[in-house]
Amino acid sequence: MAEKVKCPVCGKSEFDERDNFDICPICYWENDDYQIRHPDKSGANRMSLNEARAAYRAGKKVK
């Protein structure tokens, strides 16, 4: 069985795979391997990974 992967935004939930496009039930980030490899680009999520991390830390909605 593959090791679970923590949400790259909130770190509180886990995904079964790195690139399965599941949505985090805590911060609503859609798991996207492209955005993990390119954290300043948008992809499945409108925000980049770095923008989403900053928004989550500030208590704002992740889009």
Phi, psi and omega in degrees: 000139181287150178287139179290154183242129179289149176302129183286350179264300185263335181071008185260336178245170182234145175255149179290330181221163181289326186230062182248000178061023172290159180250132180293128180285350181268306186248353178071020174290134174270122184297115185221110182300325179302316182287334175292320179283336181229075189294351178258006181251152172273168181195245176295335177254145179295321178279153169286167178299317180294322176295319180294319177299316179295318179297316180298315179299327181274000180079017180264166181287135175272128183245000000 
